[in-house]
């Protein structure tokens, strides 16, 4: 198995200790990406990645190699401490550069592990935000490890081991889980927009080129009958609304 670790912390303390402990329960090769070292320029909100395609991003030389490593990995690990009740600026900046995934999700076969630590509070909200972002990327299943260390150099070994073991077993199984209803709704929002009277060119090319317009969800993920019907209904409604 191949794992890519994206470290959103400028340091390597409690959050990184949690990652190192989690790695002990995973079998495979690890590629570490420390965003502090990557020196990705701030996203300037030019919208080129969304409107014209991600290859038009002015910082593509910094961003796309990381995206390629994610694409080539079996499992994704996102590590981030809580800064001012949110993710670090490093991780937020990287997420901003991947905003096009909200329109054009790709990683339907990937599993992810989110690792968040805090000295005080906010760990669950930060993990939830990262989870939601990854689901918009298309990620099939997200596991979360959160810990409030109270400023001490301590770890919740039991929780880290249990969750990371489940994550590793899931990655190795190659099993794909049914998506949540909310993920199906967003899938159909962007699918319907590809059929609109004035679609975003990059979006339309993506949805038709990858033949996603002919499926209720990614063809790599099997939906149960209820979710298939739900997806068909949502697309019917959204196509009419978006027009």
N, C-alpha and C positions, 0 to 999 in steps of 0.2 A: 504494500500500500504506500501511496505517496501523500504526504501531508504538507500543506503550506501554512506557516505560522505568520500572521501579520501582527506585529507588536506595535500597538498604538501609544505606548508609554515612552516618554523621553528617558526613562530610567529603567533599571533592571532590578527591581526590589520585590515587593510582595506579589504583584501580579505575575511577574516573570517566575518567581518561585512556584506559584501555582501551576504555571505552564510546564515547568520542568518536572513537577510531580505527576501531572497528567500524562506527560510523554512516557513515563515509566510503564503505563498501562496500554500503550499503543505499539503496534508492530509495524515497522516500515521505515521509510526514509523521510527525513524532515528538511524542509527548506525554510530558513528563517528570513523574514523581511522586517527590518527595524525601520519604521517610517522616519525616525529621527535622522537616520543616515541617508535616506533616499532624497531628502531635501526637495520635495515636490513643491513647486511654487503655489501660492494661493490661487484657488479657483477664482477666476475673474467674472464668472457669471455670463460668459459670452453666448451661451446656448448653442454653440456650434456642435457639440457632441450630440445634442438632441435633434436639432433641426437639420444638420448636414451630415452627421455621422461621427462616431467617436474618433475616427482617423483624422478629423479636422481639429481636434483639441490642440491648442497651442502648446500644451504640456504633454502631448502624447508620448514623447520619448521617455518620460519619467513614469507615466501611468501605465501604458500598455504592456511593458515587460512584467509588471506585477499582475495585471489581469491575465496575461498568458500563463503565468505560473499557477494561478487559481484554476484556470481552465484545464491544466494538465495534472491537477492534483485529484486524489480521491476524496480527501477530507480537508476542510478549511478550519483553522483555529484563529479566532480573533481575540486578542488579549488587550484589555484597556482598563486603567484605573478610573475612578470617578474624579473628575475635575470640575469644581463649581457645579455639582449636581448634574453633570452631563459627561459626554465622552470628551477625550482630549482634543485639542485643536488639530493635532496630527491626524487622528483618525477621522474627524469630521471633514477635514480637507480632502482626504482620500475618498471618502464617501461622496463628497460633492463632485469630485471628478468622475464618479461612476453613476451620476444621476440618470444617464441614458438607459440604465438597466430598468428603471421604473417604467420605461416605455417598451423596452426590448429585452425581456428577461431571457437568460441563457442557461443557467446552471441547474437544470431540473434534476440532474442525477447526483448532485453533490449533497453531502452531509456536512454540518458545521458544528463546532464547539465554541461557545462564547465564554470567555473567562474574565470576570470583573472583580476587582477588589476596591475597597474604600477604607479610609481611616474612620469615617463616621457613618454616613448614610448615602442613599441614592443608588446603591448597587443594583437593586432589582429594576428600577426604572431605566437605568443605563443599559442593562442586559436586554430589557424589553425593546428598547430603541434599536439596538444592534440586530436583534432577532427580526424585527419588522423590516429593517433594511435588507437583510439577507433573503428574506422571503420575497421581497420585491425583485431581488436578483434572480429569483426562481428556485433558490435552494430548497431541497426536498424536506429536510428535517434539521432542526436546530436544537442542540443541547446547551444548557446553561449551567455554569458554576459561578456562584456569587459568594462573596465573603466580606464581612466587616471586621477588620482586624483590630480596630480600636487603637491604631498607631503602634501596635506591637508586631514584632517579627514572628508571627505565629501562623499556622495553617490549619484548615479544617481537613485533615487528611482523609477522613472517612468519606466525606462528601465528594472530594476531588477524585478519589479512587473509584467510587461507585459510578459517578456520572461519566468519567472518562472511559471506564471499562465498557459501559453501555454504548457510548459513542463509537469506540473502536470496533466492537462487535457488530454494530449496525453498518459501519463502513465496509467491513469485511464481508458481510452477508450479501451485499449488492441489492438488497431488497429496497424497493421504492414505495414510500408511503402515500396514501391518498392525501391530496392537498386539503387545506382548510377551505371552508366556503368563501371566506374573504379573499383568499388567493385566487379562487376561481372567478370571483367577481372582477378583480383587477385584470386577470387574463383576458376576460371578455370586453372590458373597457377598451384596452389597447387594440384588441382584435377588431372591435367594431369601428374604432377610429381609422383603421386601415381601409375600411370600406366607405368612409365619409366622403362628402362632396369635395372637401378641401383637406386631404390628409397631409401629414408631415411626410415629406418624401422619404427620409431615412427610415421612418417607421414602416411605411407601406412596403418598401423594398425588403425589409427584414421579415415581415410577417408572410409575405408571398414567397420570397426566396426560400425560406425554411418550411414552407407549406403548413405553417401553424394555423392558417385561416381555415383549413379543412378538418380541424380537430377541436374537441371540447376542452382539451388541455394538451400539454406536451404529449406526443404519441409515445414517449418513453415511459410515461406514468399512466398506469391503468386506473381508471375511475370506476367506482362501483356504480350500479344502475341509477341510484338516487342522485349521485353527483353528476352523472352524465346528463340526466334530465334537467337538473338544476342549471348546468352550464348552457344547455340548449335554450332554456327559457331566458336566462340572463342575456345571452347574445341576441335573441329575438327582440327583447325589450330595449337593450342598449343600442342596437343598430337603428331602431326607429327613433330613439331619443336623440342620438348623436347626429344621425342623418348625413 
